[in-house]
Structures are given as C-alpha cells and as structure tokens.
Amino acid sequence: MKSCASQPQGCLSYPKMRTYILVEVMIRMKVAIYIRVATIEQTAEGQRNLLMEHARTLGWEVKKVYEDIASARDMFSRRALQNLILDTESASRDFDAVLVHGVDRLTRDSRDLFSLLETFRNSAMKLITPRGEIKCELPFILG
C-alpha cells in the first residue's frame, strides 16, 4: 500500500488487490455467444470453436449460444439475433456479456450497429470480440 502523490489527499493505491479483483471478475464472467454465417455453404464451427476457446481461456462461463445462418442485409429477420436482443433486455438474463467473432457478424449496417450498441448500453451489457471489448457508451468507440 502506498500513497498516491498525484491523486487527491487520502487516496491509497492497492495494486495487488486491484489485480486480484480484476482476475476474480474475469473468471466469473458469464457470456452469451452469437454466431452468424451468411450462407448454408459456410460453417459456424470455426466461429464456435474460436469463441468457445476464447471464453475457456479466460475462464468465462458460456451460458447460451445463438446461431444464425442468414444474410447480413436484414438484421431483423434473424431469429437468433432477435432472441439475443430480447434476452439482453430481460431482467432475468443470466449473462453479462455477448461474445462475437466481429461486429460484422452482428450487422454491417451502421444504423443497425448503433441501435444494437444502444440496446447493450441500456442493458449494461458488454460486447466483446476476441480482439477486445467494444465500448457501448456514448460516444461509441470501436476497438
């Protein structure tokens, strides 16, 4: 424990404790996975394997997998995505984050993406890709 010279008076730093708390939160995270392939010739297996391995490596519990085989053109006709949105907004949901291969798997339309990010933000839901977390706060920051 040491005093924070650059912080307000009385601020104390607990670097080891902060690390422990961060690791504890990461281990206990519960996620839903969303997978989308655009055509029947494509397979969802690659996305599923990558995302399941990513969750396993970080110690996350996968609560549900949502899978669509659908074109990127119409987000609202994808049944699994609509179920994910309904579950995200539900008070009884059992996951804290959505893990997806990339935002293009959700939608390629910027208006739809902003709508989804707003839904996640309003539901205190995290959106995560293997490359990192997508910020759902305003202003939206991808990366």
C-alpha positions in Angstrom: 0.0 0.0 0.0 1.4 3.4 -0.9 0.1 6.9 -1.1 -0.9 8.3 -4.5 1.1 11.5 -4.9 -0.8 12.6 -8.0 -4.3 11.7 -6.5 -6.4 13.7 -4.0 -5.3 13.6 -0.4 -6.2 10.3 1.3 -6.1 8.2 -1.9 -4.4 4.9 -1.4 -3.2 2.5 -4.0 -3.6 -1.3 -3.6 -2.0 -2.6 -6.9 -2.0 -6.3 -5.8 -5.6 -6.1 -4.6 -6.8 -4.4 -7.8 -5.1 -7.2 -9.9 -6.8 -9.8 -7.7 -10.2 -8.2 -8.1 -9.8 -7.9 -11.9 -8.9 -11.5 -12.2 -11.8 -12.6 -10.0 -14.3 -10.6 -12.1 -12.9 -12.0 -15.4 -13.1 -15.6 -14.1 -16.7 -15.2 -13.1 -18.0 -13.5 -16.3 -21.0 -15.2 -17.9 -21.3 -14.8 -21.6 -23.6 -15.5 -24.5 -22.0 -16.3 -27.8 -23.5 -15.0 -31.1 -22.5 -16.7 -34.3 -23.6 -15.8 -37.8 -22.7 -17.3 -41.2 -24.1 -15.8 -44.4 -24.7 -18.9 -46.4 -25.5 -22.6 -45.9 -22.2 -23.4 -47.5 -20.3 -21.7 -44.7 -20.0 -23.4 -41.4 -20.4 -21.9 -38.0 -18.0 -24.5 -36.5 -14.9 -22.2 -36.9 -16.5 -19.3 -35.2 -17.9 -21.5 -32.4 -14.6 -23.2 -31.8 -12.7 -19.8 -31.7 -15.2 -18.2 -29.3 -15.6 -21.2 -27.0 -11.8 -21.5 -26.8 -11.5 -17.7 -26.1 -14.1 -18.0 -23.3 -12.5 -21.1 -21.9 -9.0 -19.5 -21.9 -10.3 -16.5 -19.9 -12.3 -18.7 -17.5 -15.7 -17.4 -18.7 -18.9 -19.4 -18.4 -20.8 -19.7 -21.7 -24.5 -19.6 -20.8 -26.0 -19.7 -24.2 -25.1 -19.9 -27.9 -27.2 -18.0 -30.5 -26.6 -19.1 -34.1 -28.0 -17.6 -37.4 -27.5 -18.7 -41.0 -28.6 -15.5 -42.7 -27.5 -12.7 -44.9 -26.1 -9.5 -43.3 -28.7 -7.4 -45.1 -31.7 -7.8 -42.8 -30.8 -7.9 -39.1 -34.4 -8.0 -38.0 -35.2 -11.3 -39.9 -32.5 -13.2 -38.0 -34.3 -15.2 -35.3 -31.3 -15.9 -33.1 -30.2 -12.2 -33.1 -33.7 -11.1 -32.2 -33.8 -13.7 -29.3 -30.4 -12.4 -28.2 -31.7 -8.8 -28.1 -34.8 -9.9 -26.1 -32.7 -11.9 -23.7 -30.3 -8.9 -23.3 -33.2 -6.7 -22.3 -34.7 -9.3 -20.0 -34.4 -8.7 -16.2 -33.9 -12.4 -15.8 -30.9 -12.8 -18.2 -28.1 -15.0 -17.0 -25.2 -13.5 -18.9 -23.1 -10.3 -18.5 -21.6 -10.0 -22.0 -22.0 -11.0 -25.6 -19.0 -12.6 -27.3 -19.0 -12.4 -31.1 -16.3 -13.1 -33.7 -16.6 -9.5 -35.0 -19.1 -6.7 -35.2 -19.8 -7.6 -38.9 -21.3 -10.8 -37.6 -24.0 -8.7 -35.8 -24.6 -6.4 -38.7 -22.8 -4.5 -41.5 -25.3 -1.6 -41.4 -24.0 1.3 -39.2 -27.5 2.4 -38.2 -28.3 -1.2 -37.0 -25.0 -1.4 -35.2 -25.6 1.9 -33.3 -29.1 0.6 -32.4 -27.6 -2.6 -31.1 -24.9 -0.8 -29.1 -27.5 1.4 -27.6 -29.5 -1.7 -26.6 -26.4 -3.2 -25.0 -25.6 0.1 -23.2 -29.1 0.5 -21.9 -29.0 -3.1 -20.6 -25.5 -2.7 -19.0 -24.3 -5.5 -21.4 -20.7 -5.8 -22.6 -20.0 -6.6 -26.2 -16.7 -8.4 -26.7 -14.8 -9.8 -29.6 -11.6 -11.9 -29.4 -9.7 -8.6 -30.2 -11.3 -6.7 -27.2 -14.3 -5.1 -25.8 -16.5 -2.8 -27.9 -17.4 0.3 -25.9 -21.1 0.7 -25.7 -21.0 4.1 -24.0 -21.6 7.3 -25.8 -19.7 8.3 -27.9 -19.4 4.8 -29.3 -15.8 3.7 -29.8 -15.0 0.6 -31.8 -11.8 -1.1 -30.9 
